[in-house]
Amino acid sequence: MDPLRPTAPENACHPSGDRPETICVLGIGNVLWADEGFGVRCVEALQQRYEFASHVQLIDGGTQGLYLVQHVQQAGRLLIFDAIDYGLAPGELRRVENEDVPRFMGAKKMSLHQTGFQEVLMLALLTEKYPQEVLLIGCQPEEIEDYGGSLRPVVRQALEDALALGVDTLRRWGAQPAPRQRPLSEVESVTFAELALGRYESQRPGEDLACRTGDERFMPTREAS
């Protein structure tokens, strides 16, 4: 048996009855580092725009790493949004599916959260509690070395395309996406209200008050060292 081929035996996480299997939509990344926050912003936008069936979970995975394993193990289908360094043009999207996802996330790691999440996927495989279907929608970032920065315009545009792909997949999986009819409260939001995209951007201090790329007194650049 291929150790990287997902299996989904009948168990507590994948029941065979009439109850719909859990669909998990997971955004991972760090919103504090510009385009690194792409995945989290995708899940945030999905929740703000759509309502879903009760068996759908939207999760801001941030950089939690192994703490996310329970969500992966309990999911029948898993949709992941993330910023991935494919070596492509900024803003370009790529879809990766099923057993290729853990292989792909381990090929070229852009940040520590990807190391942790690859371990999550491998642990789910080893425990034979891997989702029946997995889709990774990744975006090539333009800039991540901008502490306190937000998505660059080309990545923000790619977010719209990623959401369209995601909603189409979720509809096919039976998630029943429908335009949101009532405003989302701060209590319901998957992301912290203080880090919501509009508030995060409007309250960002200028460069004279907040360092963007590191203070050379403590984080010297190659030229300064």
C-alpha positions in Angstrom: 0.0 0.0 0.0 1.3 3.4 -0.9 1.8 5.2 2.5 0.9 8.5 1.0 -2.4 7.4 -0.5 -5.3 8.5 1.6 -7.6 5.9 3.1 -10.9 6.6 4.8 -12.1 3.5 6.6 -15.4 3.5 8.5 -14.7 4.9 11.9 -16.0 7.6 14.3 -14.7 10.3 12.1 -16.1 8.8 8.8 -19.4 7.3 9.7 -21.4 5.4 7.0 -24.9 6.5 8.1 -27.1 9.2 6.6 -25.4 12.0 8.5 -23.3 14.2 6.1 -19.6 14.0 6.6 -17.9 17.1 7.9 -16.5 19.4 5.3 -13.6 21.5 6.7 -12.5 24.7 5.1 -9.1 25.7 6.4 -7.2 28.9 5.9 -3.6 28.8 7.1 -0.9 31.5 7.2 0.0 34.7 9.1 -1.9 37.8 8.3 0.8 40.0 9.9 3.2 39.2 7.1 1.5 40.7 4.0 0.7 37.9 1.4 1.4 35.2 3.9 -2.1 35.9 5.2 -3.7 34.8 1.9 -5.2 31.6 3.3 -6.8 33.2 6.3 -8.2 36.1 4.3 -9.9 33.6 2.0 -11.7 31.9 4.8 -12.6 35.2 6.3 -14.1 36.4 3.0 -16.0 33.1 2.5 -17.6 33.5 5.9 -18.5 37.1 5.4 -20.1 36.4 2.0 -21.7 33.0 2.3 -23.7 30.7 4.6 -23.2 27.0 4.5 -24.8 23.8 5.6 -24.4 22.8 9.3 -21.8 20.1 8.5 -19.4 22.7 7.1 -16.6 24.1 9.4 -14.7 27.3 8.5 -11.5 27.5 10.4 -8.8 30.2 10.7 -5.8 27.8 11.1 -3.3 30.6 11.4 0.1 29.1 12.2 -1.2 26.5 14.7 0.5 23.5 13.1 -0.2 20.2 14.9 -3.1 21.7 16.8 -5.0 21.4 13.6 -4.8 17.6 13.3 -8.1 17.0 15.0 -9.9 19.1 12.3 -8.2 17.2 9.5 -8.9 13.8 11.1 -12.6 14.6 11.5 -13.1 15.9 8.0 -14.6 13.8 5.2 -13.5 16.5 2.8 -10.9 19.2 3.3 -10.4 22.5 1.4 -7.2 24.3 2.2 -6.3 27.9 1.2 -2.6 29.0 1.6 0.1 31.1 0.2 2.6 28.8 -1.5 5.9 29.6 -3.2 5.5 27.8 -6.5 8.2 29.9 -8.2 5.4 31.3 -10.5 4.3 34.9 -11.2 2.9 36.7 -8.1 -0.9 36.1 -7.8 -0.9 32.9 -9.8 -3.0 30.1 -8.4 -2.5 26.4 -8.4 -4.7 23.5 -7.4 -3.3 20.4 -5.7 -5.5 17.4 -4.9 -5.6 14.4 -2.6 -2.4 12.5 -2.0 -0.3 15.1 -3.8 -1.1 17.7 -1.1 1.3 16.5 1.6 4.0 15.8 -0.9 3.6 19.2 -2.4 3.6 21.1 0.9 6.9 19.4 1.8 8.6 20.2 -1.5 9.4 23.9 -0.9 8.5 25.4 2.5 8.0 29.2 2.5 7.4 29.5 6.3 7.3 27.5 9.5 3.5 27.0 9.4 3.9 24.9 6.2 6.3 22.6 8.0 3.8 22.1 10.8 0.9 21.6 8.5 2.7 19.0 6.4 3.2 17.1 9.7 -0.6 17.4 10.3 -1.3 15.8 7.0 1.2 13.0 7.5 -0.2 12.2 10.9 -3.7 12.0 9.5 -2.4 9.6 6.9 -0.5 7.5 9.5 -3.6 7.2 11.7 -5.8 6.3 8.7 -8.1 9.3 9.4 -7.3 11.2 6.2 -10.2 12.9 4.4 -11.7 11.2 1.4 -11.0 14.3 -0.7 -8.5 17.1 -0.2 -8.0 20.2 -2.3 -5.3 22.8 -1.8 -5.8 26.2 -3.5 -2.5 28.0 -3.2 -1.4 31.4 -4.4 2.1 32.6 -5.3 2.8 35.6 -3.0 4.4 38.8 -4.1 5.6 40.1 -0.8 5.9 38.5 2.7 8.7 40.5 4.2 6.4 43.3 5.3 5.5 43.1 8.9 2.1 44.7 9.5 1.5 44.7 5.7 -1.6 43.5 3.9 -2.3 41.6 0.7 -0.7 43.1 -2.4 -3.2 44.1 -5.1 -2.3 41.2 -7.4 -2.8 38.7 -4.6 -6.0 40.3 -3.5 -7.3 39.9 -7.0 -6.2 36.2 -6.9 -8.2 35.9 -3.7 -11.4 36.5 -5.8 -10.5 33.8 -8.2 -9.6 31.4 -5.4 -12.9 32.0 -3.7 -14.7 31.2 -7.0 -12.8 27.9 -7.2 -13.5 27.2 -3.6 -17.2 27.8 -3.7 -17.5 25.7 -6.9 -15.8 22.8 -5.1 -17.9 23.2 -1.9 -21.1 23.2 -4.0 -20.0 20.0 -5.6 -19.2 18.5 -2.2 -22.7 19.3 -0.9 -21.7 22.3 1.4 -24.8 24.2 0.1 -23.1 27.7 -0.2 -25.6 30.5 -0.4 -25.2 34.3 -0.3 -25.3 35.5 3.3 -28.7 36.9 4.3 -27.8 38.4 7.6 -24.7 40.3 8.8 -22.0 38.3 10.5 -21.5 39.3 14.2 -18.0 39.7 15.7 -18.7 36.7 18.0 -19.4 34.4 15.0 -16.3 35.5 13.0 -13.6 32.9 12.5 -11.0 35.7 12.7 -10.3 38.1 15.5 -12.2 41.3 15.0 -9.1 43.4 15.5 -7.4 41.6 12.6 -10.4 41.8 10.1 -9.0 43.0 6.8 -10.7 46.4 6.7 -9.8 47.3 10.2 -6.3 45.9 9.9 -5.5 48.0 6.8 -7.2 51.2 8.0 -5.4 51.2 11.4 -2.0 50.4 10.1 0.5 53.0 11.4 2.9 54.7 9.0 6.5 53.5 8.5 7.8 56.3 10.7 6.0 54.7 13.7 6.3 51.0 12.9 9.2 49.2 11.3 8.3 47.2 8.2 11.2 44.9 7.5 13.2 44.7 10.8 15.2 47.1 12.9 18.9 47.1 11.8 19.9 47.6 15.4 18.6 44.1 16.2 18.0 42.5 12.8 20.9 43.6 10.7 20.7 43.2 6.9 23.4 41.5 4.9 24.7 45.0 3.8 24.8 46.3 7.3 26.4 43.2 8.8 
